[in-house]
Structure formats: structure tokens, C-alpha cells
Amino acid sequence: MPPLWAVAAVVYVVGVVSGLVLTDARPAQRVGLALVWPLGPIAFVVTITILIVATAIAYPLVGIPVLVAIGVAWWMLF
């Protein structure tokens, strides 16, 4: 099984190539889009994390099971 960084590098390179080849922008915009495309999924993860934390603070009856589920998932991963 390849290391995680190698898989991430392959996914990034595939994203860069598809951004360069498949978009219909000007060349400078293609390069810019191809280089920063991972920011979209990262922004999604950050947004969902903020929403979960806000829910846990605003609604403790929802937040406590969410925190327990996160703790169990974390414990199962490691």
C-alpha cells in the first residue's frame, strides 16, 4: 500500500492536469485554478467543522452526542 502522501500527491497532480486541460479559461487563469483547486474541499471541511462546533454550543442535547461520536471515531482510528 502506498504511503498517504503519495496518494495525496497523485490526487493533486490529477487535479492540476484536469484544471489545465479541461477548463476554458485563459492560460494564466488555468494555471491559477490548477494550483489552488484543493482550497475548495479544505474550505468545505472547515465550514462543516465550524457548523458542528456551533451546533454543539447552541444545542447541548445535539452537541453532546456529536462530541461522543467524534470521540469514538477518533478512538477507533488510533
N, C-alpha and C positions, 0 to 999 in steps of 0.2 A: 504494500500500500504506500503510495507516495506521501511525502510529508504535506502538512496542511498549507505551508507557504507555497509549495509548488502548484498545488491545485488552485490556490488563490491567484498565483501569477498567470496560470493558463486562462482562468476566467477573465482576468483583467486584460490580457492580450487579445482574447477573442472579442471582448467589448471594444477595445481600441480599434481593431481591424474592422469590425462591423460598423463602428462610428465613422471611420474614414471612408468606407466603401458604400455603405447603404444610405447615408444621408444626402440630402440635396442642397446643402448649404455651400457657401464659398469655401475655398481651401483653408483659410485661417480659422473660420468658424468650425469647420470639420475637425481640425486639429484640437481646438479648444474643447469641443464637445467630447472628443475621443479621450482626452486626458482627464477630464473631470467627471466622467459618467458615474463613477462609484459614489459620488456625493448624494445622488438621489436615494438609493437604498439606505445609506447611512442616515440621511435626514428622516426617512420613514421610521427607522428603528428608534431614533432619538425622540420623534414625535409620539410614538406609541408608548415609549417608556415614560415620558412626561405625563401622558394621559392616565396611565396606570397609577403613577405616584399621586396625581391629583385626585383620582378616584379613591385611593386608599386613605387619603387625608380627609376628603369631604364626606365619605360614606364608610365609616369604620366597619359596618356589617358586611360590606363588599370587600373592603381593603384587607381585613384580617385573613379571609380565605385565600385571597390573591397572594398575600405575603407568604402564607403557609405553602401554597402551591409552588411559588418561586423557590422557597427554601428546600422543598422536597426535590424539585427538579435540579437544583444546584447540587444537592447531596448525591443524587443519582448519577450526575455527570462526573463527579470526582469521588 
